[in-house]
Amino acid sequence: MKKVAVFVVAFAAFIGQRVLYLRKLSLATRELPLNHLPNCLFLKNIENGAEDITILQDGLAILSTGLKFPGLPYFSNDPGKIYALDLWNPRLSPVELQIKGKLDLNSFNPHGISVYIDDDSDKSVYLFVVNHPKSKSQVEIFLFVEADYALVHLKTVKHELLHSVNDVVAIGVESFYATNDRYFRNEALHTLSIILGLPWRSAVFYSPGDVRVVGDTFHSANGINMSPDKRYVYVSDILAHKIAVYEREKGNDLVHIKSVAVGSLCDNIELDHDTGDLWLGCHPNGAKFFSNDPKDPPGSEVIRIQNIHSELPVVTQVYADNGSVIIGSTVAAPYQGKLLIGTVYHKALCCDLK
């Protein structure tokens, strides 16, 4: 009986410790004072989230919308769509891009996106899209034809190492880095790995002749992006509340340089074309995000990192909302005094930067 009693006490202590760990992990007690920006307007036509947004240097924003993600709500059974938004047009009206080719549009479920411009040829623009058709995981490569507002599907990339892709950053016409936000495909094992705090998620390099893991110590690898000079890769370890900084080596290996604490559950990473500052769309309270209580909705937070390669990077909160305006932010993309904020399943916002 004593052994049983000792086991029960030990198990109860373990469960209690894990509960405290999960509350700390999810920032369950965090409450944010409002920190709004001026002249914020919802984007027209975006009613079911814009999980990822990237902006070309000419001011054309590309939006990935309609994501259906395990464990999170969605409010439309329609397939996902890709939109373009001209930020120089004061109407701020996104236009759906027509997808051409053999891709099954009925199961299109877009997640993270990245743009690659081929400077070695005719400046062709390629769009890489993480896609989860029927809960699968793959990366679609499109040619963007801006004159027709169309995407021509070129290729679908599947590989056993790309088993739970969250985001992608393109580094060539057919090559990219990608993040996996899960180690186990099984939902029960995935949940257990979070409870136990196993840092087993990965970043993967892909090219047609070479696929390999280049980082595998993440609690959950989410957003990924690259510095303007293409020397560094940034990965958001969302559950560790950090941005990991890697230097690219010959052969596209990655060497970890440091990690920067951000104090929030930050998802996608966008960069300022001019300054190289990192802009992060974040969940200030993960417990609220996953519980999704309409009476106490999850909030949104935007964080900027300046001088990330210095000894003292500057981490600044630029925007914060308690869910009264925008719910569950995942991305923040700046351009010429404007800021686009996207979400998993809510709306998208355009604000003026102070």
Summary of the structure (lengths in Angstrom):
residues: 354
radius of gyration: 20.0
end to end distance: 66.6
largest distance: 77.5
contacts: 1217
relative contact order: 0.15
helix: 15%
strand: 45%
